[in-house]
Amino acid sequence: METSNNPYQPIDCNYYDRLEAWATMRTICRIVFRDEEGKEQDVTARIEDVYALNKVEYMRMDNGLVIRLDSLLSVNNIPLPDHC
């Protein structure tokens, strides 16, 4: 995923904890996010991992999809807060 043109904006710390909890509980989640072209996407999958790479946070889904956390709009109908 390209990050040089779009600096990473850290997400809310409590929301990050919630993502980790859903991953631990293997909860099937409805995830709404903006893809690299800025289009809204809606997927249903389990969060397998939440991790950081080169100072950017991601989550990997059980279907192989990797989502940059600052592209999230909502998970399980809970909107992403504006700041940490």
Helices and strands as residue ranges (DSSP letters): H 13-24, E 28-34, E 40-53, E 56-61, E 66-68, G 69-71, E 72-75, E 78-79
